[in-house]
């Protein structure tokens, strides 16, 4: 789930965030002052125009709008969060966090007979929602982070299968497996933790559907196992005392590896098998606003900084060894900066400065394909190109790697491509 913070002054902010669908390959959503749903289509001609309601992504693709919701989605002065549920039965189902702490559950499906607003989940008392995250395996579980309250929890896991179409407001603690507190207002509450402290970020582990990590208080990272009903009264499964409590995200290609950031430009990499301290950290000029792992490129972390029109891509080694036997990995880390000229789909202009990026999302299946949102309300398709290694075989054929494929070309093909005459040596 992405978190949006926008200062609303005299005019409506153009800042938007972007999400790829976890269900349908060609669907995406943007949100800011309005939640909009699109499906990707190809342009017949690069110069062809598109309807004003659609979204230009690249010279070859555009997003055709198939749904929207603007009555319940407003970019509040402090917080707003939107999370897309991973579900094949309801591919366009969203949770929308509000500054009041309520989480609106809505369906933007194409079926006009389906009501858009399903139900409302909310804690006791009005306090902003800071983050939302759906369980990737058990998609009926929704984790919500909240600002602190003296007598209430700031981390709540909702079971939406128990929610009714009426607003559901939690007033008491309800533990998994407990037969108490079964009133309608408590029926959707599955797990809660964290009295008198804020929850700033939350993320589920894709290989452990019952475990999640949360950034809480001013300097605590906590890992919870929500299968145990006593876990709400017992210490968390693992705790790290550190200030990097923001932007938590788990590497989908390495389930033991996660990233977070602190105030400023410091980013920290964590290994859950040795969670007491970060395994690596780096600092960049500016403040970090977004971290996102590339699902199709193992160990690649994208970092978005304030006032920056480009992304930082950091390639990280996977932790194949046990942390106790691992040598210092600082020398193994290699950074790749996405230059404006060769790796990002932007054209430099001396007369007009490039808009700063406000969001990034990577496709879960399309290799090295992502979307970026900018401060002018635009969305662009992003493709990261790898270096192409070349090698000669013993029979004078050229072998090269492209993406995950290993290809070979006969010398005669090389001569035709290069326009050379005679032997190629």
C-alpha positions in Angstrom: 0.0 0.0 0.0 1.1 3.5 -0.7 0.9 6.5 1.6 0.0 9.9 0.3 0.8 13.2 2.1 -0.3 16.4 0.5 -0.5 20.0 1.7 -3.8 21.4 0.5 -3.5 25.1 0.1 -5.5 27.5 -2.1 -5.7 25.1 -5.1 -6.2 21.4 -5.5 -3.0 19.4 -5.4 -2.1 17.6 -8.6 -0.1 15.0 -6.7 -1.1 11.4 -7.4 0.1 7.9 -6.6 0.0 4.9 -8.9 -0.6 1.2 -8.3 -0.4 -1.9 -10.5 -3.1 -4.4 -10.2 -2.1 -7.6 -8.2 -4.8 -9.5 -10.1 -5.0 -8.5 -13.8 -1.8 -7.9 -15.7 -3.0 -4.9 -17.7 -4.9 -2.9 -15.0 -3.6 0.0 -13.0 -5.0 2.7 -10.7 -4.1 6.3 -9.7 -5.3 8.1 -6.7 -5.1 11.6 -5.3 -8.2 13.7 -5.3 -10.0 10.8 -7.1 -9.4 7.1 -7.3 -9.3 6.1 -11.0 -9.1 2.6 -12.6 -7.5 2.0 -16.0 -6.6 -0.9 -18.3 -3.6 -0.7 -20.6 -4.1 -0.6 -24.3 -1.8 -0.2 -27.3 -1.9 2.9 -29.5 -2.5 2.2 -33.2 -0.3 5.2 -34.1 2.3 6.9 -31.9 0.8 10.3 -32.7 -2.8 9.2 -32.2 -4.8 11.1 -29.7 -6.7 9.6 -26.8 -9.9 10.7 -25.0 -9.4 13.2 -22.2 -10.5 10.7 -19.6 -7.7 8.3 -20.6 -4.1 8.4 -19.5 -1.1 8.6 -21.8 1.6 6.2 -20.5 4.2 6.0 -23.4 4.3 6.5 -27.2 3.0 2.9 -27.5 0.6 2.5 -24.6 -2.2 4.4 -22.9 -4.6 3.7 -20.0 -8.3 3.5 -20.8 -10.4 4.4 -17.8 -12.8 1.7 -16.7 -13.9 3.1 -13.3 -13.6 5.9 -10.8 -14.6 7.0 -7.3 -14.4 10.6 -6.1 -17.1 10.9 -3.4 -15.1 9.1 -0.7 -11.5 9.7 -1.8 -10.0 13.0 -1.0 -6.4 13.8 -0.4 -6.5 15.0 3.2 -4.0 17.4 4.7 -2.3 14.7 6.7 -2.8 11.1 5.4 -4.4 9.0 2.8 -3.7 5.4 1.9 -5.0 3.1 -0.8 -4.4 -0.6 -1.0 -5.5 -3.0 -3.8 -6.8 -6.4 -2.6 -5.1 -9.4 -4.2 -8.2 -11.4 -5.2 -9.3 -13.2 -8.4 -13.0 -13.1 -7.4 -13.0 -9.3 -6.9 -10.2 -8.0 -9.1 -11.1 -4.3 -8.5 -11.6 -4.2 -4.7 -9.8 -1.4 -2.7 -9.3 -0.3 0.8 -9.1 3.4 1.3 -7.6 4.9 4.5 -8.9 8.2 5.7 -7.7 11.0 8.0 -10.5 9.9 10.4 -9.0 6.5 10.7 -11.8 4.8 8.8 -10.9 2.2 6.1 -13.5 2.3 3.3 -13.9 -0.9 1.3 -15.0 -0.3 -2.2 -15.5 -2.2 -5.4 -14.8 -0.4 -8.7 -15.9 -3.4 -10.9 -17.4 -3.0 -14.3 -20.8 -4.4 -13.1 -23.0 -1.4 -12.6 -25.3 -3.4 -10.3 -22.6 -3.9 -7.8 -22.6 -1.3 -5.1 -19.3 0.6 -4.9 -19.1 1.2 -1.2 -19.2 -2.2 0.6 -18.4 -1.3 4.2 -16.4 0.9 6.6 -13.9 -0.3 9.1 -12.7 2.1 11.8 -11.1 2.3 15.3 -12.6 3.9 18.3 -12.0 7.6 18.2 -11.0 9.7 15.2 -7.3 9.5 14.3 -5.5 9.4 11.0 -4.8 6.1 9.1 -1.1 6.0 8.3 -0.8 2.8 6.3 -2.8 -0.2 4.8 -1.6 -3.6 3.6 -3.6 -6.6 2.4 -2.4 -10.1 3.2 -1.0 -11.5 -0.1 -2.2 -15.1 0.6 -5.2 -14.7 2.9 -6.7 -11.7 1.1 -9.6 -11.3 3.6 -7.1 -9.9 6.2 -6.3 -6.2 6.0 -3.7 -4.6 8.3 -4.2 -0.9 9.2 -1.7 1.4 10.9 -3.0 4.4 12.9 -1.8 7.4 14.9 -1.4 6.8 18.6 -4.3 6.8 21.2 -3.9 6.4 24.9 -6.4 3.6 25.4 -6.5 2.0 21.9 -4.3 0.1 19.5 -2.5 1.6 16.6 -2.0 -1.7 14.7 -5.3 -3.5 13.7 -5.8 -6.5 11.5 -9.3 -6.7 10.1 -11.0 -9.8 8.8 -13.3 -8.3 6.1 -15.2 -11.6 5.7 -16.8 -10.8 9.0 -17.6 -7.2 8.1 -21.2 -6.2 7.3 -22.3 -3.6 4.8 -22.8 -1.2 7.7 -19.9 0.7 9.3 -17.9 -1.5 11.7 -16.3 0.4 14.6 -14.0 -1.4 16.9 -14.4 -0.7 20.6 -12.8 -3.6 22.4 -10.0 -6.1 21.7 -10.9 -9.3 20.0 -8.3 -12.1 19.8 -8.1 -14.8 17.2 -10.1 -17.8 18.4 -11.7 -15.9 21.2 -15.4 -16.5 21.9 -15.7 -13.2 23.7 -16.5 -9.8 22.2 -18.5 -11.2 19.4 -20.8 -8.2 18.9 -21.3 -6.8 15.4 -18.9 -3.9 16.1 -16.1 -6.2 17.1 -16.7 -9.1 14.7 -14.3 -7.8 12.0 -11.4 -7.2 14.4 -8.9 -10.0 14.2 -5.7 -8.7 15.8 -4.5 -5.5 17.5 -1.4 -4.2 19.2 0.4 -1.0 20.2 -1.3 1.1 22.8 -0.2 4.8 23.1 2.2 4.7 20.1 1.9 5.3 16.4 2.2 2.7 13.7 4.0 4.3 10.7 4.4 1.4 8.3 3.3 -2.3 7.9 4.1 -5.1 5.5 3.2 -8.8 5.2 5.7 -11.5 4.5 4.8 -13.3 1.3 6.1 -16.7 2.4 4.6 -16.5 5.8 0.9 -15.5 5.5 0.5 -15.1 9.3 3.5 -12.9 9.9 3.8 -9.1 9.4 6.3 -6.4 10.3 5.4 -3.0 11.6 7.3 0.2 12.3 5.9 1.5 15.6 6.6 4.2 18.1 9.6 6.4 17.4 12.2 3.6 17.0 10.8 0.0 16.9 10.5 -2.5 14.2 8.3 -5.5 15.3 7.5 -8.8 13.7 4.2 -10.4 14.7 2.8 -13.9 14.3 -0.9 -13.4 14.4 -1.7 -17.1 14.5 -1.1 -17.2 18.3 -4.0 -15.7 20.2 -1.6 -14.9 23.1 0.7 -12.8 20.8 -1.3 -9.7 21.7 -0.3 -9.9 25.3 3.2 -11.5 24.7 6.3 -9.8 23.3 6.5 -9.7 19.4 8.3 -12.5 17.6 11.3 -10.2 16.9 12.1 -6.6 17.7 14.7 -4.2 16.4 15.4 -0.9 18.2 16.0 1.5 15.4 14.8 4.8 13.9 14.1 3.4 10.4 10.4 2.8 10.9 9.1 4.1 7.6 8.4 2.6 4.1 8.6 -1.0 5.2 8.7 -3.4 2.2 9.7 -7.1 2.0 11.7 -8.4 -1.0 9.5 -10.8 -2.9 12.5 -12.7 -4.2 14.2 -13.0 -0.8 11.6 -13.4 2.0 14.2 -12.8 4.7 15.2 -9.4 3.3 13.3 -6.2 3.9 14.0 -2.5 3.6 13.0 0.7 5.5 14.1 4.3 5.8 14.5 6.9 8.5 13.9 10.6 8.4 16.3 12.1 5.8 18.0 10.1 3.1 19.1 7.0 5.1 17.9 3.6 3.8 18.4 0.3 5.8 18.3 -3.3 4.7 17.3 -5.9 7.2 17.7 -9.7 7.5 15.0 -11.2 9.7 17.3 -14.1 10.7 19.5 -11.5 12.4 17.0 -8.7 13.2 18.8 -6.9 16.0 20.7 -4.6 13.6 20.5 -3.7 9.9 22.7 -5.7 7.5 23.5 -2.7 5.3 22.6 1.0 5.0 23.3 3.9 2.7 22.5 7.6 2.6 21.6 9.9 -0.2 21.1 13.6 -0.5 17.4 14.5 0.1 14.6 12.8 2.0 13.4 9.3 1.0 9.7 9.3 0.1 9.3 5.8 -1.4 10.9 2.4 -1.4 9.9 -0.4 -3.8 11.4 -3.8 -4.7 11.3 -4.9 -8.3 9.5 -8.3 -8.3 11.0 -9.5 -11.6 14.6 -8.4 -10.8 15.9 -10.2 -7.6 17.4 -8.0 -5.0 16.8 -4.7 -6.8 15.5 -1.8 -4.7 14.2 1.4 -6.1 14.6 4.6 -4.0 12.6 7.8 -4.6 13.9 11.0 -3.1 12.2 14.4 -2.7 12.5 16.9 -5.5 14.1 14.3 -7.7 13.0 13.6 -11.4 14.7 10.2 -11.4 15.0 7.0 -9.4 17.9 5.3 -7.7 18.2 1.6 -8.4 20.3 -0.4 -5.9 21.2 -4.0 -6.7 21.6 -6.0 -3.5 23.1 -9.5 -3.1 20.7 -12.2 -1.9 21.5 -13.7 1.5 22.1 -17.3 0.6 24.3 -17.9 3.6 23.4 -17.8 7.2 24.0 -14.3 8.7 26.2 -15.8 11.4 28.6 -17.3 8.8 28.4 -14.4 6.3 31.3 -12.1 5.7 31.0 -8.4 5.5 28.7 -7.7 2.6 29.3 -4.0 2.2 31.7 -4.6 -0.7 29.2 -6.7 -2.5 26.6 -3.9 -2.9 26.6 -2.1 -6.2 24.5 0.9 -7.0 23.0 1.8 -10.4 21.7 5.3 -10.9 18.9 5.6 -13.4 20.2 8.3 -15.6 17.8 10.6 -17.3 19.5 9.9 -20.7 19.7 6.2 -21.0 17.4 4.4 -18.5 14.4 6.6 -17.8 11.7 7.5 -20.3 12.2 11.3 -19.9 13.7 13.8 -22.4 15.9 16.5 -20.9 14.9 20.1 -21.6 16.8 23.2 -20.9 13.7 25.4 -21.1 11.5 23.4 -18.8 12.6 21.6 -15.7 11.6 18.0 -15.3 8.7 17.4 -12.9 9.7 15.6 -9.7 8.5 12.1 -9.1 5.9 11.4 -6.5 5.3 7.6 -6.8 6.6 4.4 -8.4 5.1 1.0 -8.9 6.6 -2.1 -10.5 4.7 -4.8 -12.4 4.7 -8.1 -10.7 5.0 -10.1 -14.0 6.2 -7.9 -16.8 9.9 -7.9 -16.5 11.6 -4.6 -15.5 8.4 -2.6 -16.3 7.1 0.0 -13.9 5.1 3.2 -13.7 6.1 6.6 -12.3 3.8 9.4 -11.1 5.0 13.0 -11.1 4.1 16.3 -9.4 2.2 17.5 -12.5 -0.3 14.6 -12.2 1.2 12.6 -15.1 2.0 8.9 -15.2 4.7 7.4 -17.4 5.7 3.9 -18.2 9.2 3.0 -17.1 11.4 0.2 -18.5 14.8 -0.7 -17.0 17.4 -2.1 -19.5 20.1 -4.3 -18.4 23.6 -4.4 -19.7 24.0 -7.0 -22.5 27.1 -9.2 -22.1 28.6 -10.6 -25.3 30.8 -13.7 -25.8 32.2 -15.8 -28.7 31.8 -19.5 -28.8 34.3 -22.0 -30.1 32.6 -22.2 -33.5 32.7 -18.4 -33.9 29.1 -17.8 -33.0 28.1 -14.8 -30.9 26.3 -15.5 -27.6 24.5 -12.8 -25.7 22.1 -12.6 -22.8 18.9 -10.6 -23.1 16.7 -10.5 -20.0 16.5 -14.1 -18.7 17.2 -15.7 -22.1 20.5 -16.8 -23.6 20.7 -16.3 -27.3 23.2 -17.2 -30.1 23.7 -15.6 -33.5 25.6 -17.1 -36.4 28.5 -15.0 -37.8 26.6 -14.5 -41.1 23.8 -12.8 -39.2 26.3 -10.5 -37.5 27.7 -9.5 -40.8 24.3 -8.5 -42.2 23.5 -6.5 -39.1 26.8 -4.6 -38.9 27.0 -4.1 -42.7 30.5 -5.4 -42.8 32.3 -7.2 -45.6 34.8 -10.0 -45.3 35.5 -12.0 -42.2 34.6 -10.9 -38.7 37.3 -11.5 -36.2 
